[in-house]
C-alpha cells in the first residue's frame, strides 16, 4: 500500500522505516529546513492545481451494535 501511495515500483527493494523517517524529520528541524521544504512542496502542489487551502476533516468508525430499542413501542409502519 505504501508503494502504491508513494508511486514506488517493485524495482526499489528497500523502503525507509519509521526510525529513518523520524531521524530525517529531526534533521530538518535541527537545521530549520522544514518550513522551506513545506513551502516548496506547497508551491509544487499549487502549480499542479492540487493544493487545498481549506478543508473539513471527517472521521467515522463503523461498529457492530444492537438495534435501538428507543422507538420499540412506536408503530414501525412507514407513513
N, CA, C and O atoms as a GROMACS GRO file, in nm:
protein
  316
    1UNK      N    1   0.082  -0.118   0.000
    1UNK     CA    2   0.000   0.000   0.000
    1UNK      C    3   0.087   0.126   0.000
    1UNK      O    4   0.057   0.222  -0.070
    2UNK      N    5   0.196   0.126   0.079
    2UNK     CA    6   0.285   0.240   0.083
    2UNK      C    7   0.348   0.263  -0.054
    2UNK      O    8   0.359   0.377  -0.100
    3UNK      N    9   0.389   0.153  -0.120
    3UNK     CA   10   0.449   0.164  -0.253
    3UNK      C   11   0.351   0.227  -0.352
    3UNK      O   12   0.389   0.311  -0.433
    4UNK      N   13   0.225   0.187  -0.344
    4UNK     CA   14   0.123   0.242  -0.434
    4UNK      C   15   0.102   0.391  -0.406
    4UNK      O   16   0.093   0.471  -0.500
    5UNK      N   17   0.092   0.428  -0.277
    5UNK     CA   18   0.071   0.568  -0.241
    5UNK      C   19   0.188   0.655  -0.288
    5UNK      O   20   0.167   0.763  -0.343
    6UNK      N   21   0.310   0.608  -0.265
    6UNK     CA   22   0.429   0.685  -0.299
    6UNK      C   23   0.469   0.668  -0.446
    6UNK      O   24   0.565   0.728  -0.493
    7UNK      N   25   0.393   0.584  -0.519
    7UNK     CA   26   0.421   0.556  -0.660
    7UNK      C   27   0.563   0.504  -0.679
    7UNK      O   28   0.637   0.548  -0.768
    8UNK      N   29   0.600   0.409  -0.592
    8UNK     CA   30   0.731   0.346  -0.598
    8UNK      C   31   0.711   0.206  -0.655
    8UNK      O   32   0.634   0.127  -0.601
    9UNK      N   33   0.779   0.176  -0.762
    9UNK     CA   34   0.766   0.046  -0.826
    9UNK      C   35   0.834  -0.065  -0.746
    9UNK      O   36   0.899  -0.039  -0.645
   10UNK      N   37   0.816  -0.187  -0.792
   10UNK     CA   38   0.876  -0.302  -0.725
   10UNK      C   39   1.027  -0.307  -0.740
   10UNK      O   40   1.093  -0.385  -0.671
   11UNK      N   41   1.084  -0.225  -0.829
   11UNK     CA   42   1.227  -0.223  -0.850
   11UNK      C   43   1.306  -0.174  -0.730
   11UNK      O   44   1.424  -0.204  -0.716
   12UNK      N   45   1.241  -0.100  -0.642
   12UNK     CA   46   1.309  -0.049  -0.523
   12UNK      C   47   1.288  -0.150  -0.410
   12UNK      O   48   1.176  -0.169  -0.363
   13UNK      N   49   1.396  -0.213  -0.366
   13UNK     CA   50   1.385  -0.321  -0.269
   13UNK      C   51   1.369  -0.270  -0.126
   13UNK      O   52   1.313  -0.341  -0.042
   14UNK      N   53   1.417  -0.149  -0.096
   14UNK     CA   54   1.419  -0.102   0.042
   14UNK      C   55   1.335   0.024   0.056
   14UNK      O   56   1.345   0.115  -0.026
   15UNK      N   57   1.254   0.029   0.158
   15UNK     CA   58   1.176   0.149   0.192
   15UNK      C   59   1.215   0.193   0.332
   15UNK      O   60   1.243   0.108   0.417
   16UNK      N   61   1.218   0.324   0.359
   16UNK     CA   62   1.258   0.369   0.492
   16UNK      C   63   1.158   0.326   0.598
   16UNK      O   64   1.036   0.327   0.576
   17UNK      N   65   1.211   0.289   0.714
   17UNK     CA   66   1.123   0.253   0.826
   17UNK      C   67   1.093   0.378   0.909
   17UNK      O   68   1.140   0.488   0.878
   18UNK      N   69   1.014   0.359   1.013
   18UNK     CA   70   0.970   0.471   1.096
   18UNK      C   71   1.087   0.547   1.158
   18UNK      O   72   1.086   0.670   1.164
   19UNK      N   73   1.189   0.474   1.204
   19UNK     CA   74   1.304   0.537   1.267
   19UNK      C   75   1.380   0.625   1.168
   19UNK      O   76   1.423   0.735   1.203
   20UNK      N   77   1.398   0.577   1.046
   20UNK     CA   78   1.468   0.653   0.944
   20UNK      C   79   1.394   0.782   0.912
   20UNK      O   80   1.455   0.889   0.901
   21UNK      N   81   1.263   0.772   0.898
   21UNK     CA   82   1.181   0.890   0.868
   21UNK      C   83   1.187   0.988   0.984
   21UNK      O   84   1.195   1.109   0.963
   22UNK      N   85   1.182   0.938   1.108
   22UNK     CA   86   1.189   1.025   1.226
   22UNK      C   87   1.324   1.095   1.235
   22UNK      O   88   1.330   1.214   1.268
   23UNK      N   89   1.432   1.024   1.206
   23UNK     CA   90   1.565   1.088   1.206
   23UNK      C   91   1.573   1.198   1.102
   23UNK      O   92   1.630   1.304   1.128
   24UNK      N   93   1.517   1.173   0.985
   24UNK     CA   94   1.516   1.273   0.879
   24UNK      C   95   1.437   1.396   0.924
   24UNK      O   96   1.478   1.510   0.901
   25UNK      N   97   1.324   1.372   0.988
   25UNK     CA   98   1.242   1.484   1.039
   25UNK      C   99   1.320   1.567   1.140
   25UNK      O  100   1.319   1.690   1.135
   26UNK      N  101   1.389   1.499   1.233
   26UNK     CA  102   1.467   1.570   1.334
   26UNK      C  103   1.582   1.648   1.271
   26UNK      O  104   1.615   1.758   1.316
   27UNK      N  105   1.644   1.593   1.168
   27UNK     CA  106   1.750   1.664   1.096
   27UNK      C  107   1.695   1.793   1.033
   27UNK      O  108   1.758   1.898   1.041
   28UNK      N  109   1.578   1.783   0.970
   28UNK     CA  110   1.515   1.902   0.912
   28UNK      C  111   1.487   2.007   1.019
   28UNK      O  112   1.508   2.126   0.997
   29UNK      N  113   1.439   1.962   1.134
   29UNK     CA  114   1.408   2.055   1.243
   29UNK      C  115   1.534   2.121   1.299
   29UNK      O  116   1.534   2.242   1.324
   30UNK      N  117   1.640   2.043   1.319
   30UNK     CA  118   1.764   2.099   1.373
   30UNK      C  119   1.823   2.206   1.281
   30UNK      O  120   1.878   2.306   1.327
   31UNK      N  121   1.811   2.184   1.153
   31UNK     CA  122   1.869   2.278   1.055
   31UNK      C  123   1.766   2.381   1.006
   31UNK      O  124   1.793   2.459   0.915
   32UNK      N  125   1.648   2.378   1.069
   32UNK     CA  126   1.540   2.472   1.035
   32UNK      C  127   1.505   2.468   0.886
   32UNK      O  128   1.482   2.572   0.824
   33UNK      N  129   1.501   2.348   0.829
   33UNK     CA  130   1.470   2.331   0.688
   33UNK      C  131   1.324   2.293   0.662
   33UNK      O  132   1.278   2.301   0.548
   34UNK      N  133   1.252   2.252   0.765
   34UNK     CA  134   1.113   2.207   0.747
   34UNK      C  135   1.024   2.314   0.684
   34UNK      O  136   0.949   2.282   0.592
   35UNK      N  137   1.028   2.441   0.730
   35UNK     CA  138   0.942   2.542   0.667
   35UNK      C  139   0.971   2.561   0.518
   35UNK      O  140   0.879   2.576   0.437
   36UNK      N  141   1.101   2.560   0.482
   36UNK     CA  142   1.137   2.576   0.340
   36UNK      C  143   1.090   2.457   0.257
   36UNK      O  144   1.043   2.474   0.145
   37UNK      N  145   1.105   2.337   0.312
   37UNK     CA  146   1.063   2.218   0.240
   37UNK      C  147   0.910   2.218   0.222
   37UNK      O  148   0.860   2.186   0.114
   38UNK      N  149   0.837   2.254   0.327
   38UNK     CA  150   0.692   2.260   0.317
   38UNK      C  151   0.649   2.364   0.214
   38UNK      O  152   0.557   2.341   0.136
   39UNK      N  153   0.715   2.478   0.214
   39UNK     CA  154   0.684   2.583   0.118
   39UNK      C  155   0.708   2.533  -0.026
   39UNK      O  156   0.626   2.559  -0.114
   40UNK      N  157   0.818   2.463  -0.047
   40UNK     CA  158   0.850   2.410  -0.180
   40UNK      C  159   0.745   2.308  -0.225
   40UNK      O  160   0.698   2.313  -0.339
   41UNK      N  161   0.709   2.215  -0.136
   41UNK     CA  162   0.608   2.114  -0.169
   41UNK      C  163   0.475   2.182  -0.199
   41UNK      O  164   0.407   2.144  -0.295
   42UNK      N  165   0.436   2.281  -0.119
   42UNK     CA  166   0.311   2.353  -0.143
   42UNK      C  167   0.313   2.426  -0.276
   42UNK      O  168   0.212   2.429  -0.347
   43UNK      N  169   0.428   2.485  -0.312
   43UNK     CA  170   0.439   2.553  -0.441
   43UNK      C  171   0.421   2.455  -0.557
   43UNK      O  172   0.353   2.486  -0.655
   44UNK      N  173   0.480   2.338  -0.545
   44UNK     CA  174   0.467   2.236  -0.650
   44UNK      C  175   0.321   2.190  -0.661
   44UNK      O  176   0.267   2.180  -0.771
   45UNK      N  177   0.258   2.164  -0.546
   45UNK     CA  178   0.118   2.120  -0.549
   45UNK      C  179   0.027   2.228  -0.606
   45UNK      O  180  -0.065   2.198  -0.683
   46UNK      N  181   0.053   2.352  -0.570
   46UNK     CA  182  -0.029   2.462  -0.621
   46UNK      C  183  -0.012   2.477  -0.772
   46UNK      O  184  -0.110   2.500  -0.843
   47UNK      N  185   0.110   2.464  -0.822
   47UNK     CA  186   0.136   2.474  -0.966
   47UNK      C  187   0.062   2.365  -1.044
   47UNK      O  188   0.026   2.384  -1.160
   48UNK      N  189   0.042   2.250  -0.979
   48UNK     CA  190  -0.029   2.140  -1.044
   48UNK      C  191  -0.179   2.144  -1.017
   48UNK      O  192  -0.252   2.057  -1.063
   49UNK      N  193  -0.224   2.245  -0.942
   49UNK     CA  194  -0.365   2.256  -0.911
   49UNK      C  195  -0.414   2.155  -0.809
   49UNK      O  196  -0.532   2.120  -0.808
   50UNK      N  197  -0.324   2.108  -0.723
   50UNK     CA  198  -0.359   2.003  -0.626
   50UNK      C  199  -0.362   2.052  -0.482
   50UNK      O  200  -0.388   1.972  -0.391
   51UNK      N  201  -0.336   2.179  -0.458
   51UNK     CA  202  -0.328   2.230  -0.322
   51UNK      C  203  -0.465   2.279  -0.275
   51UNK      O  204  -0.530   2.359  -0.342
   52UNK      N  205  -0.507   2.229  -0.158
   52UNK     CA  206  -0.631   2.275  -0.097
   52UNK      C  207  -0.597   2.379   0.008
   52UNK      O  208  -0.507   2.358   0.090
   53UNK      N  209  -0.667   2.489   0.007
   53UNK     CA  210  -0.644   2.594   0.108
   53UNK      C  211  -0.726   2.571   0.233
   53UNK      O  212  -0.679   2.597   0.344
   54UNK      N  213  -0.849   2.524   0.217
   54UNK     CA  214  -0.934   2.494   0.332
   54UNK      C  215  -0.997   2.358   0.309
   54UNK      O  216  -1.017   2.316   0.196
   55UNK      N  217  -1.029   2.292   0.417
   55UNK     CA  218  -1.091   2.161   0.405
   55UNK      C  219  -1.162   2.127   0.536
   55UNK      O  220  -1.149   2.198   0.637
   56UNK      N  221  -1.235   2.019   0.532
   56UNK     CA  222  -1.301   1.969   0.651
   56UNK      C  223  -1.258   1.824   0.670
   56UNK      O  224  -1.270   1.743   0.578
   57UNK      N  225  -1.209   1.793   0.786
   57UNK     CA  226  -1.169   1.656   0.815
   57UNK      C  227  -1.290   1.580   0.868
   57UNK      O  228  -1.364   1.629   0.954
   58UNK      N  229  -1.310   1.462   0.814
   58UNK     CA  230  -1.421   1.378   0.856
   58UNK      C  231  -1.364   1.243   0.894
   58UNK      O  232  -1.288   1.183   0.818
   59UNK      N  233  -1.402   1.196   1.010
   59UNK     CA  234  -1.356   1.066   1.056
   59UNK      C  235  -1.477   0.989   1.104
   59UNK      O  236  -1.559   1.042   1.178
   60UNK      N  237  -1.489   0.865   1.062
   60UNK     CA  238  -1.602   0.784   1.104
   60UNK      C  239  -1.554   0.642   1.129
   60UNK      O  240  -1.467   0.590   1.060
   61UNK      N  241  -1.612   0.581   1.228
   61UNK     CA  242  -1.583   0.442   1.258
   61UNK      C  243  -1.715   0.367   1.263
   61UNK      O  244  -1.808   0.407   1.333
   62UNK      N  245  -1.722   0.258   1.190
   62UNK     CA  246  -1.841   0.175   1.190
   62UNK      C  247  -1.819   0.061   1.288
   62UNK      O  248  -1.716  -0.007   1.284
   63UNK      N  249  -1.917   0.041   1.375
   63UNK     CA  250  -1.907  -0.067   1.473
   63UNK      C  251  -2.038  -0.145   1.472
   63UNK      O  252  -2.144  -0.093   1.438
   64UNK      N  253  -2.027  -0.270   1.510
   64UNK     CA  254  -2.147  -0.352   1.523
   64UNK      C  255  -2.217  -0.312   1.652
   64UNK      O  256  -2.154  -0.300   1.757
   65UNK      N  257  -2.348  -0.291   1.644
   65UNK     CA  258  -2.424  -0.250   1.762
   65UNK      C  259  -2.564  -0.307   1.751
   65UNK      O  260  -2.617  -0.323   1.641
   66UNK      N  261  -2.625  -0.339   1.865
   66UNK     CA  262  -2.762  -0.390   1.860
   66UNK      C  263  -2.858  -0.282   1.813
   66UNK      O  264  -2.830  -0.163   1.825
   67UNK      N  265  -2.970  -0.324   1.760
   67UNK     CA  266  -3.073  -0.229   1.716
   67UNK      C  267  -3.121  -0.146   1.834
   67UNK      O  268  -3.123  -0.192   1.948
   68UNK      N  269  -3.158  -0.024   1.805
   68UNK     CA  270  -3.205   0.066   1.909
   68UNK      C  271  -3.342   0.020   1.960
   68UNK      O  272  -3.427  -0.024   1.882
   69UNK      N  273  -3.361   0.030   2.089
   69UNK     CA  274  -3.492  -0.001   2.149
   69UNK      C  275  -3.566   0.127   2.182
   69UNK      O  276  -3.673   0.124   2.243
   70UNK      N  277  -3.509   0.241   2.143
   70UNK     CA  278  -3.566   0.371   2.176
   70UNK      C  279  -3.708   0.385   2.125
   70UNK      O  280  -3.795   0.436   2.197
   71UNK      N  281  -3.733   0.341   2.003
   71UNK     CA  282  -3.866   0.358   1.943
   71UNK      C  283  -3.939   0.223   1.927
   71UNK      O  284  -4.022   0.208   1.837
   72UNK      N  285  -3.910   0.129   2.014
   72UNK     CA  286  -3.968  -0.004   2.003
   72UNK      C  287  -4.119  -0.003   2.017
   72UNK      O  288  -4.186  -0.086   1.956
   73UNK      N  289  -4.176   0.089   2.094
   73UNK     CA  290  -4.320   0.091   2.114
   73UNK      C  291  -4.393   0.172   2.006
   73UNK      O  292  -4.516   0.174   2.004
   74UNK      N  293  -4.320   0.238   1.918
   74UNK     CA  294  -4.380   0.318   1.811
   74UNK      C  295  -4.407   0.229   1.692
   74UNK      O  296  -4.326   0.141   1.661
   75UNK      N  297  -4.520   0.249   1.626
   75UNK     CA  298  -4.556   0.174   1.507
   75UNK      C  299  -4.448   0.192   1.402
   75UNK      O  300  -4.414   0.305   1.369
   76UNK      N  301  -4.394   0.084   1.347
   76UNK     CA  302  -4.286   0.090   1.250
   76UNK      C  303  -4.335   0.102   1.108
   76UNK      O  304  -4.255   0.099   1.014
   77UNK      N  305  -4.467   0.116   1.087
   77UNK     CA  306  -4.521   0.128   0.952
   77UNK      C  307  -4.485   0.263   0.892
   77UNK      O  308  -4.510   0.366   0.954
   78UNK      N  309  -4.426   0.263   0.768
   78UNK     CA  310  -4.392   0.392   0.704
   78UNK      C  311  -4.518   0.474   0.678
   78UNK      O  312  -4.624   0.418   0.652
   79UNK      N  313  -4.505   0.603   0.685
   79UNK     CA  314  -4.619   0.693   0.666
   79UNK      C  315  -4.611   0.762   0.536
   79UNK      O  316  -4.699   0.842   0.503
   0.00000   0.00000   0.00000
